[in-house]
Amino acid sequence: MTGRWRGLTAIIALGAALIVAGCGDDGESAAERTAGQEGAAATATTATTATTTAPTTPTAPAPAKPKGPTRVRVVLGAPGEFSLVPTPRRIPAGPVVFTVVNRGTVEHELVILKTARRAANLAPEQIEHGNEKGRINKHPEHQEPGTTMTIRVNMRRGHYSMICNVEGHYQAGQYADFIVTEG
């Protein structure tokens, strides 16, 4: 029992003793009153030794991993002709299905590179058409305006740069950074 409970028990016992003692003289001797007070104190102590436990809050279960691959939509050519917009831009590691939509008026091409460099600062050899360093998706054909294609890849944790590698498109700003977190 903690010191706090012992002090509270002593106060309760003292209060009980005072009540018993203050009940007047009913012919009880001092020894009988003392024995009664000790009994009251023992009763008070017994009554306060019950332990209380605070109710525990159950912990929420970990969210279930989504079944199947993560889905990412990539829009090329919108809102501007040299835009490349992935949604979402951050996903967990694992299998991914990219749905790539060309909303522009010219052909585009999505290339996904695993690189520590930001998409805006890629080295020339990283974007050499057909020999891109760190490329994780197969070399697709250029995508015609108004078409949709699907790319399936398994992605590991890290930084990726998405670029359109049609001649001059990267230089015009058609790129985006993409992050894969631990799954």
C-alpha positions as CSV (number, residue, x, y, z in Angstrom):
1,M,0.0,0.0,0.0
2,T,1.4,3.4,-0.8
3,G,2.0,6.1,1.7
4,R,-0.9,8.1,0.4
5,W,-3.3,5.3,1.0
6,R,-1.9,4.7,4.5
7,G,-2.5,8.3,5.4
8,L,-6.0,8.2,4.1
9,T,-6.6,5.0,6.1
10,A,-5.4,6.6,9.3
11,I,-7.6,9.6,8.8
12,I,-10.7,7.4,8.2
13,A,-9.8,5.3,11.3
14,L,-9.4,8.4,13.4
15,G,-12.7,9.8,12.2
16,A,-14.4,6.5,13.0
17,A,-12.9,6.5,16.4
18,L,-14.0,10.0,17.1
19,I,-17.6,9.1,16.1
20,V,-17.6,6.1,18.4
21,A,-16.1,8.1,21.2
22,G,-18.4,11.0,20.8
23,C,-21.5,8.9,21.0
24,G,-21.9,9.7,24.7
25,D,-21.5,7.6,27.8
26,D,-23.6,4.5,27.5
27,G,-22.0,2.8,30.4
28,E,-19.1,1.6,28.3
29,S,-15.7,1.6,30.0
30,A,-12.6,3.3,28.5
31,A,-11.1,-0.1,27.7
32,E,-14.2,-1.2,25.8
33,R,-14.2,2.2,23.9
34,T,-10.6,1.7,23.0
35,A,-11.2,-1.8,21.8
36,G,-14.1,-0.6,19.7
37,Q,-12.0,2.2,18.2
38,E,-9.2,-0.3,17.3
39,G,-11.9,-2.5,15.7
40,A,-13.2,0.5,13.8
41,A,-9.7,1.4,12.6
42,A,-9.1,-2.2,11.5
43,T,-12.4,-2.2,9.6
44,A,-11.6,1.1,8.0
45,T,-8.1,-0.2,7.0
46,T,-9.7,-3.3,5.6
47,A,-12.2,-1.3,3.7
48,T,-9.6,0.8,2.0
49,T,-7.1,-1.8,1.0
50,A,-9.1,-2.8,-2.0
51,T,-7.0,-1.9,-5.1
52,T,-8.4,0.0,-7.9
53,T,-7.1,-0.2,-11.5
54,A,-7.8,2.3,-14.1
55,P,-9.6,0.9,-17.1
56,T,-7.1,0.3,-19.9
57,T,-7.7,1.7,-23.4
58,P,-7.3,-1.0,-26.0
59,T,-4.7,-0.3,-28.6
60,A,-6.0,0.1,-32.1
61,P,-4.9,-2.7,-34.4
62,A,-2.4,-1.8,-37.0
63,P,-4.0,-0.8,-40.3
64,A,-4.2,-3.7,-42.7
65,K,-1.9,-3.6,-45.7
66,P,-3.9,-3.0,-48.8
67,K,-4.5,-6.1,-50.9
68,G,-3.0,-6.0,-54.3
69,P,-0.7,-3.5,-55.8
70,T,-0.6,0.2,-55.0
71,R,-2.2,2.2,-57.8
72,V,-0.7,5.5,-59.1
73,R,-2.2,7.7,-61.9
74,V,0.3,9.6,-64.0
75,V,-1.1,12.4,-66.3
76,L,1.2,13.5,-69.1
77,G,0.4,16.7,-71.0
78,A,-2.0,18.4,-68.6
79,P,-2.5,20.9,-67.1
80,G,0.2,22.1,-69.5
81,E,1.7,20.2,-72.5
82,F,4.9,19.5,-70.7
83,S,3.4,18.5,-67.4
84,L,3.9,15.2,-65.7
85,V,1.7,14.7,-62.6
86,P,1.8,11.5,-60.5
87,T,-1.0,11.0,-57.9
88,P,-0.1,10.1,-55.2
89,R,3.6,11.2,-55.2
90,R,4.5,9.1,-52.2
91,I,3.7,5.3,-51.8
92,P,4.8,2.3,-49.8
93,A,7.3,-0.2,-51.3
94,G,5.9,-3.2,-53.2
95,P,4.1,-3.9,-56.4
96,V,2.7,-0.8,-58.2
97,V,0.4,-0.3,-61.1
98,F,0.8,3.0,-62.9
99,T,-2.0,4.1,-65.1
100,V,-0.5,6.6,-67.5
101,V,-2.8,9.0,-69.4
102,N,-1.6,11.3,-72.2
103,R,-3.9,14.3,-72.1
104,G,-1.6,16.4,-74.3
105,T,-1.7,17.1,-78.0
106,V,1.6,15.4,-78.8
107,E,3.1,12.0,-78.0
108,H,4.8,11.6,-74.6
109,E,6.8,8.8,-72.9
110,L,7.0,7.9,-69.2
111,V,10.4,6.8,-67.9
112,I,10.8,6.0,-64.2
113,L,14.4,6.2,-62.9
114,K,15.7,5.1,-59.5
115,T,18.1,7.9,-58.5
116,A,19.2,10.0,-55.6
117,R,19.2,13.1,-57.8
118,R,16.1,15.3,-58.0
119,A,14.3,15.1,-61.3
120,A,15.2,18.6,-62.2
121,N,19.0,17.8,-61.8
122,L,19.6,14.6,-63.7
123,A,22.9,14.1,-65.4
124,P,22.9,13.9,-69.2
125,E,23.8,10.2,-69.2
126,Q,20.8,9.5,-67.0
127,I,18.5,10.7,-69.7
128,E,20.3,9.4,-72.8
129,H,17.3,8.1,-74.8
130,G,17.2,4.3,-74.7
131,N,20.1,4.0,-72.2
132,E,18.7,5.8,-69.2
133,K,20.6,4.9,-66.1
134,G,18.5,3.6,-63.2
135,R,15.4,2.9,-65.4
136,I,13.0,0.5,-63.8
137,N,10.3,0.3,-66.4
138,K,10.8,-1.3,-69.8
139,H,11.3,1.0,-72.7
140,P,7.8,1.8,-73.9
141,E,6.8,3.2,-77.2
142,H,5.9,6.8,-77.3
143,Q,2.3,7.3,-76.1
144,E,-0.1,8.9,-78.5
145,P,-2.4,11.8,-77.4
146,G,-5.6,10.6,-75.8
147,T,-4.3,7.1,-74.9
148,T,-3.9,5.3,-71.6
149,M,-1.3,2.6,-70.8
150,T,-0.5,0.5,-67.8
151,I,2.9,-0.1,-66.3
152,R,3.5,-2.7,-63.6
153,V,6.6,-2.7,-61.5
154,N,7.9,-3.7,-58.1
155,M,9.3,-0.7,-56.3
156,R,11.8,-0.5,-53.5
157,R,12.2,2.2,-50.9
158,G,13.9,5.3,-52.3
159,H,13.8,8.4,-54.5
160,Y,12.6,8.1,-58.1
161,S,12.5,10.6,-61.0
162,M,9.8,10.4,-63.5
163,I,10.5,12.0,-66.8
164,C,9.2,12.3,-70.3
165,N,12.1,11.3,-72.6
166,V,10.7,12.4,-75.9
167,E,13.3,14.7,-77.4
168,G,13.2,18.1,-75.7
169,H,10.4,17.3,-73.3
170,Y,12.6,16.8,-70.2
171,Q,14.4,20.0,-71.0
172,A,11.0,21.7,-71.2
173,G,10.3,20.7,-67.6
174,Q,8.3,17.4,-68.1
175,Y,9.5,15.6,-65.0
176,A,8.5,14.9,-61.3
177,D,10.0,13.5,-58.1
178,F,8.5,10.4,-56.7
179,I,9.1,8.8,-53.2
180,V,8.7,5.2,-52.2
181,T,8.7,4.6,-48.4
182,E,9.2,1.4,-46.5
183,G,6.2,-0.9,-47.0
